Amino acid sequence: MADKKSIMKKDSRKTRQISASSQSKRSSSANKKKRATLTAGTKKAWGGRFKEPTHHLVERFTSSLPFDQRLYHYDIQGSIAHCKTLYRAKVLKQKECQTIIRGLETVLREIEQGHFEFRDEDEDIHMSIERRLTQLIGPLGGKLHTGRSRNDQVALDLRLFVRDSLKAMIAGLTQLQKAMVQKSRIHLHVLMPGYTHLQRAQPVLFAHHFLAYVDMFERDKGRLNDALIRLNVMPLGAGALAGTNYPIDRAYTAELLDFPTVTTNSLDTVSDRDFVVEVLNGCSILMMHLSRLSEELILWSSQEFQFVEMSDSFCTGSSMMPQKKNPDVAELVRGKTGRVYGHLMSILTTLKGLPLSYNRDLQEDKEPLFDTLDTTSDCVSLYAELIARMSIREDSMADAVQSGLLFATELADYLVRKGTPFREAHAIIGSLVGQCAEQKKDLAQITLQELRAHSSHFSKDALSLLTPEGAIQRKSQIGGTARKQVQNRLRTLEKRLL
């Protein structure tokens, strides 16, 4: 921060000196000298059009360097590929190409080793790298930008960055799925109440409940992979908006950068941020799934449920109440979901009024994108570890699944199998449930005589329905909670993931 302030002060003093000089010197030679001084400032690369240096407040306001400097690796990777393409097009000589590439590799080492000086006047990572390259190899560094614009350059950097980020996130989701599959396998014998409206509804296997999230995360991976397909298109060569006057081989550049194809319309190329929207949308849905899981784990870890015990390493205490063990990680994931939603709305709002082609508004895509990718990736990684270390309280789940009126649907279906229309069976069992509520007892405590008082179709075999195990075993169709079906699903997932 001190270096940036000193640079700004130096620029301010320089501006005042230039102003004083312009008042005292009237000759044409003096004016020429003044213009040379001005254009040697912050507009080194394209300053011929301007007669005044950029105001220091504008420099700070328009600079994207504080956040886009993380693209340095991709900017250099793209620049090396562009340099090779220029050599192939005979725009650069072989020695020039080699010198530029060596210079770029030096810049990369300086950044990675922490020796690189980022300056406010560079405006963005692209100009920062070009400035340093020119310092290292002289005016030859200025040839690198031949045949490209920052418009297609940033489109390339962003696609390269997002491509790697999504691949890492998909790998993280696979690790989370593995943790959930392993937890499900270990606790395959555990039954729990299934819920609708947060009311106990029917018995299910704990593994069946947990694997529901594995399916959600599989869909999330599918959405991210779909986004990968559409963003994995090489944009370099679109220039500022109309293409380039140089005979560059875009397919060759794409091959160097591992893109399967190139963009087909230069105007669309430099203004397209659909892939950013898709990624933010995919991350928003993923965060929604994580938030739903968070809500359940927060409930399950409460004293009212006591279904799970989170590891101490993923919980915090209270500053006042020594007995507290708070599920802060799950709560923060739930809270950060709204933040990611906000980023999606932010980029949609930014894009909705932009004419073709490039507009500086598009600089506003990076901060929401970067924060979304960071936030979502962190949440996925945290949850893989949290799930692996979480304990299942089988006794509490067993108690919960034995109590209540969880077998009402089993009795209604029993009557249907005996020929009673479902609506009539529903009313009969509803009456029976009302009786149990009045007598303050569960369906599992009902006698055959009481059953027959409601319908003569009930026989002794109906009592076998009034157990959790009996209830789940009849859900044997594909996707049901029967133990056999859940085991089959686990085997399929284990082959794919483990």
Secondary structure, DSSP 4 states (H G I P E B T S, - for coil): -HHHHHHHHHHHHHHHHHHHHHHH--SHHHHHHHHHHHHTSTTTTTGGG-SSPPPHHHHHHH--HHHHGGGHHHHHHHHHHHHHHHHHTTSS-HHHHHHHHHHHHHHHHHHHTT-----GGG-SHHHHHHHHHHHHHGGGGGGGGTT--HHHHHHHHHHHHHHHHHHHHHHHHHHHHHHHHHHHHHTTT-EEEEEETTEEEEEEEHHHHHHHHHHHHHHHHHHHHHHHHHH-EE-TT-TTTT--SS---HHHHHHHTT-SEE-S-HHHHHH--HHHHHHHHHHHHHHHHHHHHHHHHHHHTSTTT--EE--GGG-B--SS-TT--B-HHHHHHHHHHHHHHHHHHHHHHHHTTPPSS--GGGGGGHHHHHHHHHHHHHHHHHHHHHHHHPEE-HHHHHHHHHSSSTTHHHHHHHHHHTT--HHHHHHHHHHHHHHHHHHT--GGG--HHHHHHH-TT--GGGGGGSSHHHHHHT--STTS--HHHHHHHHHHHHHHH-
